[in-house]
Amino acid sequence: MPVVFLHRMNMKPHIEPITKPVFKLGQPDDNYKYRALPSPTGKYPYHLNIQDVVAGVNTEKMVFHMGGDTGSITGSVGTKQVVSEMAGQYKASRPEDRPQFFYHLGDIVYHHGEADRFDKQFFEPFAPYPGPIFAIAGNHDSDVNPDSPVVYQSLDSFKAVFCDTVSRKVSFSAQSARKSMVQPNVYWTLETPLANIIGLHSNIPKYGVITNEQREWFIAELKTADAERGDKALLICVHHAPYSADTNHGSSQPMINFLEGVFEETGIKPDMVLSGHVHNYQRFSKQYADGKTVPYIVAGSGGFDELNALANATDKGYTNKSSLFDDVQLEAYCDNKHGFLKISIEKTTSGLSITGKYYALSSTNETNGKAITTLADHFTIPLAELAY
C-alpha cells in the first residue's frame, strides 16, 4: 500500500519554492575533511536494545521525539523552546501517548566537537527533557578545531557522551544530572519492540562520506532488520540529508548514491529515512518502481540560530534537473520556524503503522513567555500490507 499523506503544510515563504529537491551548483570538493572513525565501544554488530535503557517499554505503541541541529554557539532561544515543548508533551500526554526518548539526528554542538561545547549547547538546554537521548553524530560534532588548546581526536567528546561502556556522569557536563549513554559505536542499531532504527555516520564533508566498511555493516543490518518486517518497522537515520530543496546545502548526491546503491543490491528499502544537517523541516516522498513509497524527512530545525530557506524556481545557483529526482516529490515543509518531530509506531489488529507529527514553534506568547506551538505536518504510513 502506498504512503498516505494526511495533511500538507500551508506555511510558505514569501517566494514560492520549487517542489523538487535541488543540487547546489559550483560546490567545492571538501572530502579532504574526512576523519577516520574511532574504535567501537561495544561488540559487533553494534546493537543496543532499548529495554536496556528504558524501563517498561510499551510493546503495542512506541512514541518518541526526533530532531537535529540543536547546537548553538550563541545560546539559541530556539533550542530551549524546542526542548521545553518536547518536555511538556512528555509530561502532559496520556501514558500510551507519552514519548519514551529523543533521537538526535546530529550537530549537537557547533562548530567543532570540543568537550567544552557540550555543557552550554547540550547538557544545559536539554536539562528539562526527562527521557533518555540517543544520537548519531553530525559533521560539526565530528570536526576538530585546529586552534583548540586541548589536543583531541574526532568524536572523542561525542563518544564520552553517547558511546560510553557504562552510564555515568560525564566529566565535562558541569552540574548536569544527565549521564552518559551506552551506544556501542558511532554507527549502530537501536532495537525496539516495534522498530529497528539504523543510525549511520556520514562524517564531516558537506555532503557526507560513508566508508566501505560501514557499507558492509549497513547491508548486514538491512538484512537482519528485514527478517523482522511485519513485526517491526525499519527506519534509517543519517545526518546528511539525501534530498533537500534548501539554499544552503541542497541535496547530497553521495548520500543518494550510497543509499540507492545498497537498496538496489539488497532489494531492501526502509519505511522511512530521517536526516538533519539542513536547518529546516522538509518531507519528501520517493516512489520506487516496485510500488513502495518511502518518506525522506529532513528535521534539522532543532534550534540552530540560522534557518535555511527553500530555493525558488528562478534561482540560477541551484538545479532540480536530475534523473535522481524523477520520482521524488516535496510534500510538506517549514523553513522559517524551529520545531521537532513526534513519531508514533503502533501495532493494531491490521498491522503496524507509523504516524508522524511535526510541531513548529512560532513567536513567543506575550502573556506567558512560552512559544506558540503549531501542528504543522501530520502523516501516516500504513505498514500492514508490507509484511513479508
C-alpha positions as a Python dict, from the first residue, in 0.01 Angstrom:
ca = {
    (1, 'M'): (0, 0, 0),
    (2, 'P'): (139, 346, -82),
    (3, 'V'): (210, 603, 185),
    (4, 'V'): (-94, 806, 281),
    (5, 'F'): (-23, 1174, 341),
    (6, 'L'): (-297, 1322, 556),
    (7, 'H'): (-200, 1688, 567),
    (8, 'R'): (6, 1929, 363),
    (9, 'M'): (152, 2234, 534),
    (10, 'N'): (41, 2574, 415),
    (11, 'M'): (332, 2756, 579),
    (12, 'K'): (505, 2905, 275),
    (13, 'P'): (792, 3153, 247),
    (14, 'H'): (750, 3481, 61),
    (15, 'I'): (871, 3330, -270),
    (16, 'E'): (703, 3017, -399),
    (17, 'P'): (965, 2739, -381),
    (18, 'I'): (1019, 2459, -623),
    (19, 'T'): (859, 2123, -539),
    (20, 'K'): (1159, 1901, -618),
    (21, 'P'): (1493, 1857, -443),
    (22, 'V'): (1784, 2061, -575),
    (23, 'F'): (2158, 2033, -618),
    (24, 'K'): (2355, 2341, -523),
    (25, 'L'): (2584, 2431, -812),
    (26, 'G'): (2955, 2508, -801),
    (27, 'Q'): (3031, 2338, -471),
    (28, 'P'): (3400, 2264, -399),
    (29, 'D'): (3514, 1913, -310),
    (30, 'D'): (3585, 1910, 63),
    (31, 'N'): (3631, 1536, 112),
    (32, 'Y'): (3978, 1614, 249),
    (33, 'K'): (3796, 1694, 575),
    (34, 'Y'): (3710, 1327, 625),
    (35, 'R'): (3829, 1186, 960),
    (36, 'A'): (3893, 823, 1047),
    (37, 'L'): (3636, 677, 1283),
    (38, 'P'): (3715, 590, 1644),
    (39, 'S'): (3711, 235, 1773),
    (40, 'P'): (3372, 93, 1876),
    (41, 'T'): (3294, 72, 2247),
    (42, 'G'): (3066, -230, 2206),
    (43, 'K'): (3063, -557, 2021),
    (44, 'Y'): (2978, -611, 1656),
    (45, 'P'): (2711, -581, 1514),
    (46, 'Y'): (2668, -273, 1738),
    (47, 'H'): (2314, -325, 1864),
    (48, 'L'): (2156, -157, 2165),
    (49, 'N'): (1827, -292, 2296),
    (50, 'I'): (1607, -10, 2417),
    (51, 'Q'): (1490, -223, 2707),
    (52, 'D'): (1843, -200, 2848),
    (53, 'V'): (1793, 176, 2878),
    (54, 'V'): (1419, 245, 2904),
    (55, 'A'): (1211, 59, 3162),
    (56, 'G'): (861, -59, 3078),
    (57, 'V'): (867, -9, 2702),
    (58, 'N'): (519, -35, 2553),
    (59, 'T'): (515, -323, 2305),
    (60, 'E'): (191, -211, 2135),
    (61, 'K'): (269, 157, 2080),
    (62, 'M'): (600, 339, 2087),
    (63, 'V'): (624, 718, 2082),
    (64, 'F'): (945, 921, 2058),
    (65, 'H'): (1085, 1259, 1954),
    (66, 'M'): (1334, 1323, 1675),
    (67, 'G'): (1525, 1626, 1555),
    (68, 'G'): (1868, 1758, 1477),
    (69, 'D'): (2093, 2063, 1472),
    (70, 'T'): (2009, 2179, 1822),
    (71, 'G'): (2357, 2319, 1894),
    (72, 'S'): (2416, 2692, 1900),
    (73, 'I'): (2727, 2897, 1974),
    (74, 'T'): (2509, 3191, 2076),
    (75, 'G'): (2281, 3001, 2314),
    (76, 'S'): (1983, 2997, 2081),
    (77, 'V'): (1645, 3055, 2241),
    (78, 'G'): (1509, 2819, 1974),
    (79, 'T'): (1679, 2517, 2128),
    (80, 'K'): (1544, 2590, 2474),
    (81, 'Q'): (1193, 2641, 2336),
    (82, 'V'): (1207, 2316, 2140),
    (83, 'V'): (1323, 2122, 2446),
    (84, 'S'): (1061, 2289, 2665),
    (85, 'E'): (779, 2193, 2428),
    (86, 'M'): (903, 1835, 2396),
    (87, 'A'): (931, 1807, 2775),
    (88, 'G'): (577, 1938, 2807),
    (89, 'Q'): (448, 1664, 2576),
    (90, 'Y'): (641, 1408, 2777),
    (91, 'K'): (473, 1513, 3099),
    (92, 'A'): (125, 1600, 2976),
    (93, 'S'): (47, 1313, 2741),
    (94, 'R'): (-165, 1015, 2829),
    (95, 'P'): (59, 721, 2926),
    (96, 'E'): (8, 547, 2591),
    (97, 'D'): (97, 869, 2403),
    (98, 'R'): (393, 967, 2618),
    (99, 'P'): (726, 994, 2434),
    (100, 'Q'): (982, 747, 2562),
    (101, 'F'): (1305, 903, 2428),
    (102, 'F'): (1459, 1160, 2197),
    (103, 'Y'): (1665, 1052, 1894),
    (104, 'H'): (1909, 1325, 1793),
    (105, 'L'): (1992, 1348, 1422),
    (106, 'G'): (2329, 1516, 1472),
    (107, 'D'): (2502, 1852, 1515),
    (108, 'I'): (2464, 1857, 1888),
    (109, 'V'): (2738, 2122, 1917),
    (110, 'Y'): (2889, 2388, 1691),
    (111, 'H'): (3120, 2445, 1522),
    (112, 'H'): (3358, 2173, 1638),
    (113, 'G'): (3317, 1873, 1865),
    (114, 'E'): (3514, 2008, 2158),
    (115, 'A'): (3430, 1890, 2509),
    (116, 'D'): (3382, 2243, 2641),
    (117, 'R'): (3098, 2296, 2391),
    (118, 'F'): (2870, 2032, 2542),
    (119, 'D'): (2776, 2197, 2870),
    (120, 'K'): (2613, 2510, 2726),
    (121, 'Q'): (2494, 2357, 2398),
    (122, 'F'): (2365, 2018, 2513),
    (123, 'F'): (2354, 1944, 2884),
    (124, 'E'): (2212, 2279, 2992),
    (125, 'P'): (1939, 2326, 2727),
    (126, 'F'): (1833, 1960, 2747),
    (127, 'A'): (1816, 1958, 3128),
    (128, 'P'): (1431, 1982, 3127),
    (129, 'Y'): (1393, 1681, 2899),
    (130, 'P'): (1302, 1386, 3123),
    (131, 'G'): (1375, 1096, 2885),
    (132, 'P'): (1692, 933, 2757),
    (133, 'I'): (1863, 1076, 2449),
    (134, 'F'): (2016, 866, 2171),
    (135, 'A'): (2215, 1021, 1888),
    (136, 'I'): (2408, 999, 1568),
    (137, 'A'): (2688, 1249, 1519),
    (138, 'G'): (2671, 1538, 1276),
    (139, 'N'): (2952, 1692, 1075),
    (140, 'H'): (3015, 1958, 1341),
    (141, 'D'): (3021, 1703, 1623),
    (142, 'S'): (3285, 1514, 1424),
    (143, 'D'): (3503, 1808, 1328),
    (144, 'V'): (3825, 1901, 1510),
    (145, 'N'): (3916, 2261, 1592),
    (146, 'P'): (4273, 2316, 1470),
    (147, 'D'): (4309, 2611, 1711),
    (148, 'S'): (4198, 2421, 2020),
    (149, 'P'): (4448, 2444, 2309),
    (150, 'V'): (4347, 2089, 2401),
    (151, 'V'): (4453, 1813, 2161),
    (152, 'Y'): (4168, 1575, 2081),
    (153, 'Q'): (4057, 1334, 1810),
    (154, 'S'): (3740, 1337, 1604),
    (155, 'L'): (3435, 1224, 1804),
    (156, 'D'): (3621, 1198, 2137),
    (157, 'S'): (3360, 1409, 2313),
    (158, 'F'): (3065, 1256, 2130),
    (159, 'K'): (3183, 910, 2238),
    (160, 'A'): (3217, 1022, 2600),
    (161, 'V'): (2858, 1148, 2599),
    (162, 'F'): (2684, 886, 2385),
    (163, 'C'): (2910, 581, 2337),
    (164, 'D'): (3027, 504, 2689),
    (165, 'T'): (3074, 149, 2817),
    (166, 'V'): (2866, 223, 3129),
    (167, 'S'): (2626, 503, 3212),
    (168, 'R'): (2798, 759, 3439),
    (169, 'K'): (2849, 1129, 3496),
    (170, 'V'): (3028, 1299, 3208),
    (171, 'S'): (3332, 1490, 3332),
    (172, 'F'): (3256, 1799, 3120),
    (173, 'S'): (2880, 1813, 3190),
    (174, 'A'): (2913, 2064, 3478),
    (175, 'Q'): (2622, 2011, 3721),
    (176, 'S'): (2404, 1813, 3483),
    (177, 'A'): (2221, 1511, 3617),
    (178, 'R'): (2217, 1350, 3271),
    (179, 'K'): (2456, 1057, 3250),
    (180, 'S'): (2637, 913, 2950),
    (181, 'M'): (2457, 687, 2701),
    (182, 'V'): (2585, 338, 2618),
    (183, 'Q'): (2559, 323, 2239),
    (184, 'P'): (2807, 63, 2109),
    (185, 'N'): (2951, 264, 1818),
    (186, 'V'): (2913, 586, 1618),
    (187, 'Y'): (2711, 381, 1369),
    (188, 'W'): (2472, 142, 1537),
    (189, 'T'): (2121, -3, 1555),
    (190, 'L'): (1862, 69, 1823),
    (191, 'E'): (1646, -240, 1872),
    (192, 'T'): (1293, -178, 1996),
    (193, 'P'): (982, -398, 2013),
    (194, 'L'): (822, -216, 1717),
    (195, 'A'): (1115, -88, 1507),
    (196, 'N'): (1478, -129, 1420),
    (197, 'I'): (1639, 215, 1389),
    (198, 'I'): (1968, 205, 1199),
    (199, 'G'): (2194, 504, 1264),
    (200, 'L'): (2466, 577, 1008),
    (201, 'H'): (2770, 801, 1048),
    (202, 'S'): (2828, 1031, 749),
    (203, 'N'): (3139, 1214, 870),
    (204, 'I'): (3248, 1578, 818),
    (205, 'P'): (3241, 1679, 447),
    (206, 'K'): (2949, 1898, 340),
    (207, 'Y'): (2774, 1616, 156),
    (208, 'G'): (2894, 1325, 366),
    (209, 'V'): (3121, 1024, 325),
    (210, 'I'): (3049, 663, 425),
    (211, 'T'): (3328, 406, 409),
    (212, 'N'): (3313, 59, 254),
    (213, 'E'): (3348, -96, 600),
    (214, 'Q'): (3035, 83, 720),
    (215, 'R'): (2860, -3, 394),
    (216, 'E'): (2915, -376, 453),
    (217, 'W'): (2784, -339, 807),
    (218, 'F'): (2480, -150, 676),
    (219, 'I'): (2400, -423, 424),
    (220, 'A'): (2410, -684, 701),
    (221, 'E'): (2189, -466, 922),
    (222, 'L'): (1930, -422, 650),
    (223, 'K'): (1910, -797, 601),
    (224, 'T'): (1878, -858, 974),
    (225, 'A'): (1607, -594, 1011),
    (226, 'D'): (1425, -712, 700),
    (227, 'A'): (1385, -1056, 857),
    (228, 'E'): (1171, -888, 1124),
    (229, 'R'): (950, -692, 882),
    (230, 'G'): (583, -726, 965),
    (231, 'D'): (664, -727, 1335),
    (232, 'K'): (891, -423, 1321),
    (233, 'A'): (926, -109, 1112),
    (234, 'L'): (1263, -21, 961),
    (235, 'L'): (1394, 335, 999),
    (236, 'I'): (1725, 475, 875),
    (237, 'C'): (1887, 784, 1025),
    (238, 'V'): (2178, 967, 862),
    (239, 'H'): (2286, 1323, 936),
    (240, 'H'): (2348, 1445, 579),
    (241, 'A'): (2013, 1475, 403),
    (242, 'P'): (1992, 1280, 74),
    (243, 'Y'): (1719, 1510, -59),
    (244, 'S'): (1676, 1878, 15),
    (245, 'A'): (1544, 2187, -164),
    (246, 'D'): (1721, 2439, 59),
    (247, 'T'): (1957, 2717, -45),
    (248, 'N'): (2245, 2642, 192),
    (249, 'H'): (2316, 2274, 130),
    (250, 'G'): (2087, 2127, -131),
    (251, 'S'): (2071, 1751, -179),
    (252, 'S'): (2363, 1518, -110),
    (253, 'Q'): (2446, 1314, -418),
    (254, 'P'): (2693, 1097, -221),
    (255, 'M'): (2415, 1000, 22),
    (256, 'I'): (2168, 935, -260),
    (257, 'N'): (2419, 716, -442),
    (258, 'F'): (2512, 533, -122),
    (259, 'L'): (2156, 455, -14),
    (260, 'E'): (2020, 372, -358),
    (261, 'G'): (2319, 151, -433),
    (262, 'V'): (2261, -51, -116),
    (263, 'F'): (1884, -68, -169),
    (264, 'E'): (1937, -198, -521),
    (265, 'E'): (2199, -451, -413),
    (266, 'T'): (1991, -591, -126),
    (267, 'G'): (1641, -540, -264),
    (268, 'I'): (1553, -395, 77),
    (269, 'K'): (1410, -47, 135),
    (270, 'P'): (1328, 116, 469),
    (271, 'D'): (994, 251, 580),
    (272, 'M'): (1142, 596, 640),
    (273, 'V'): (1474, 785, 612),
    (274, 'L'): (1540, 1072, 853),
    (275, 'S'): (1815, 1335, 848),
    (276, 'G'): (1928, 1667, 990),
    (277, 'H'): (2210, 1888, 856),
    (278, 'V'): (1972, 2125, 674),
    (279, 'H'): (1822, 2374, 919),
    (280, 'N'): (1454, 2339, 839),
    (281, 'Y'): (1181, 2077, 800),
    (282, 'Q'): (1106, 1903, 471),
    (283, 'R'): (915, 1587, 388),
    (284, 'F'): (974, 1422, 53),
    (285, 'S'): (815, 1109, -90),
    (286, 'K'): (1008, 881, -323),
    (287, 'Q'): (813, 640, -540),
    (288, 'Y'): (1004, 325, -631),
    (289, 'A'): (946, 104, -934),
    (290, 'D'): (815, -179, -715),
    (291, 'G'): (534, 46, -589),
    (292, 'K'): (681, 122, -250),
    (293, 'T'): (684, 486, -140),
    (294, 'V'): (945, 594, 114),
    (295, 'P'): (929, 925, 303),
    (296, 'Y'): (1262, 1110, 326),
    (297, 'I'): (1238, 1358, 611),
    (298, 'V'): (1470, 1646, 698),
    (299, 'A'): (1430, 1760, 1059),
    (300, 'G'): (1728, 1988, 1124),
    (301, 'S'): (1530, 2274, 1274),
    (302, 'G'): (1606, 2188, 1637),
    (303, 'G'): (1739, 2528, 1739),
    (304, 'F'): (2046, 2646, 1549),
    (305, 'D'): (2011, 3022, 1509),
    (306, 'E'): (2005, 3035, 1129),
    (307, 'L'): (1727, 2856, 942),
    (308, 'N'): (1772, 2757, 577),
    (309, 'A'): (1518, 2887, 326),
    (310, 'L'): (1399, 2681, 31),
    (311, 'A'): (1518, 2761, -318),
    (312, 'N'): (1288, 2902, -582),
    (313, 'A'): (1247, 2819, -947),
    (314, 'T'): (1420, 3134, -1072),
    (315, 'D'): (1741, 3094, -873),
    (316, 'K'): (2032, 3004, -1102),
    (317, 'G'): (2250, 2879, -818),
    (318, 'Y'): (2056, 2553, -797),
    (319, 'T'): (1916, 2290, -1028),
    (320, 'N'): (1644, 2029, -999),
    (321, 'K'): (1726, 1888, -1342),
    (322, 'S'): (1849, 1543, -1247),
    (323, 'S'): (1718, 1193, -1312),
    (324, 'L'): (1786, 1127, -943),
    (325, 'F'): (1486, 1348, -864),
    (326, 'D'): (1241, 1200, -1115),
    (327, 'D'): (1035, 1009, -859),
    (328, 'V'): (1091, 1241, -562),
    (329, 'Q'): (832, 1499, -459),
    (330, 'L'): (834, 1763, -186),
    (331, 'E'): (516, 1704, 13),
    (332, 'A'): (550, 1945, 305),
    (333, 'Y'): (795, 2190, 452),
    (334, 'C'): (856, 2464, 707),
    (335, 'D'): (1167, 2673, 650),
    (336, 'N'): (1113, 2968, 884),
    (337, 'K'): (1043, 2816, 1226),
    (338, 'H'): (1220, 2587, 1467),
    (339, 'G'): (1046, 2262, 1558),
    (340, 'F'): (1060, 1889, 1622),
    (341, 'L'): (910, 1556, 1519),
    (342, 'K'): (695, 1325, 1725),
    (343, 'I'): (683, 973, 1583),
    (344, 'S'): (437, 703, 1687),
    (345, 'I'): (465, 339, 1581),
    (346, 'E'): (158, 138, 1670),
    (347, 'K'): (57, -225, 1639),
    (348, 'T'): (-312, -278, 1570),
    (349, 'T'): (-525, -570, 1454),
    (350, 'S'): (-448, -472, 1093),
    (351, 'G'): (-73, -446, 1146),
    (352, 'L'): (185, -175, 1206),
    (353, 'S'): (154, 192, 1119),
    (354, 'I'): (378, 495, 1163),
    (355, 'T'): (237, 837, 1241),
    (356, 'G'): (449, 1149, 1226),
    (357, 'K'): (368, 1493, 1360),
    (358, 'Y'): (588, 1796, 1307),
    (359, 'Y'): (545, 2078, 1557),
    (360, 'A'): (661, 2427, 1457),
    (361, 'L'): (733, 2696, 1716),
    (362, 'S'): (603, 3042, 1636),
    (363, 'S'): (673, 3373, 1808),
    (364, 'T'): (664, 3387, 2185),
    (365, 'N'): (329, 3440, 2356),
    (366, 'E'): (342, 3784, 2523),
    (367, 'T'): (121, 3666, 2808),
    (368, 'N'): (324, 3378, 2946),
    (369, 'G'): (653, 3393, 2754),
    (370, 'K'): (603, 3048, 2604),
    (371, 'A'): (642, 2971, 2236),
    (372, 'I'): (323, 2915, 2037),
    (373, 'T'): (337, 2560, 1903),
    (374, 'T'): (152, 2460, 1587),
    (375, 'L'): (96, 2113, 1442),
    (376, 'A'): (244, 2191, 1102),
    (377, 'D'): (255, 1849, 938),
    (378, 'H'): (81, 1517, 1001),
    (379, 'F'): (134, 1197, 803),
    (380, 'T'): (61, 827, 838),
    (381, 'I'): (244, 530, 685),
    (382, 'P'): (44, 204, 698),
    (383, 'L'): (277, -96, 701),
    (384, 'A'): (28, -380, 738),
    (385, 'E'): (43, -488, 375),
    (386, 'L'): (421, -461, 363),
    (387, 'A'): (486, -766, 580),
    (388, 'Y'): (673, -1043, 405),
}
